[in-house]
Amino acid sequence: MDIDELRQNRYFRLLSRAFRVDVLFVAAAILLTGGLINYLIEGSGIPATTLITRSLRTQSFLETVVYMLSACLGVAGSYMMFRSSQPDRGGRESGMIFISGAMILLVGLFLVFGLWGFKSGA
């Protein structure tokens, strides 16, 4: 199989898009922002049935998932707001994409701050 046949393979194209440096950087940032390392270090002392811990120092698996979800929402909202500024969009379409991205970004922020408020007892 030569290189031209390999480039026409749809799985090769999919993998070449998935393993770009920017995609890997965003994936690593989401994993680290979500607190995966903190969960692996501190989460071993938490019972498996605990949904949310009251300590701001430790986090359960569900909290790690919520933090990763909010990071994904933040990235998606920021990307939508960036795409709304592209010159190929119309005025109304650009505005709607920007507002949708801002709303998605705010939902991600509300998830994090709501969880922090619940954990701190406020």
N, C-alpha and C positions, 0 to 999 in steps of 0.2 A: 504494500500500500504506500503510494508516494504522498507527498505533502499536499498536493492539490486535492486528492481524494479525501484525505483526512480533514481538510478545511471545509469540504462540502458535507461532511457528516454532521447531522444536527446535534448529536450528543457532544461532539467536540466543540461545536459553536456554543452550546449551552455552558459547558464547563469552562471554556475560555472567557465567557462573560462573567461567570460566577466567581472566578478566581483572579479577578483584577485587583490591583492593589487598593483602590478606593473602596471596593466592596468588602475586602478583607479588613480594612481599617475600620469601617463602620460597624462590621460585625464584632470585632474585638472591642470597640468602644461601648457597644451595647452590652456585651457580656460583663465588662469591667464596671460600667455604670450601674448595672443591675445588682451588683454586689455578689457575683458568683464566688469570688475568692473569699469574701467575708462569710458566706454561707458554708463553704467547704471547711473553713477553719473553725468558726464559732458555732456552726449549726449542728455539729456532732453531739453537743451536750443538750440539745433541745429534743424533747420527745417528738416522735413522728406524728402524733395526733394533734400537736399544737398548730393552730392556724396562724395566729398572730401573737408575737411576744410583746410584752409591755415595755421591754428594754429598748432604748435607742441604740445600744451597742450591738446586740445580736439580732438576727433575723431568721425567720423560718423559710421553708421552701416556697410557700405561697407568697410571702413578701418579696422574695427574689423574683418570682414570676411577675408580680405586679410592677416592680421596678423596671424589669426588662420590657414589659409591655408599655410602660409610660415612656421609656427611652425610644422604643420603636415608634410610638405615636409622635414624639417630638421630632424625630428624624423625618417621618412622613409629612408632618405639617410644615416643617422647614423646607422640605423639597418641593411641596406644592406651592408654597409662597415664592420660592425661587422660580419655579416653572411659570408662574403667573406673570413674571416680568419679561418673558421671552417675547420678541417682536412679532411672532407668528400668530399670536392670540388676538382676538377681537376685544373691544372695550368691556362688554358685559361678561364675556367668558373669562377674561383675565380677572375681573373683579370678583366673580363667583369663585374662581379657583383660589384666589388670595384669601377670601373670607372663609372658605372651607378649610384651607390650610391653617389659618389662625384658630379656628374652632377646634380642629384636631389637636393642635399644639396646646390649647387651653385645657382640653380634656385630659391630656397627659399630665399637665401641671396639677390639675385638681386631684388626680389619682395620687400623686406623690404627697401633696400637702394634706390631703384627707387622711392618708395612712399615717403620716407623721403626727397629725393632730390626734388621731385615735391612739397611737402608741404613747404619746406624751401625756395623755389624759386631759387635754384641753377641750 
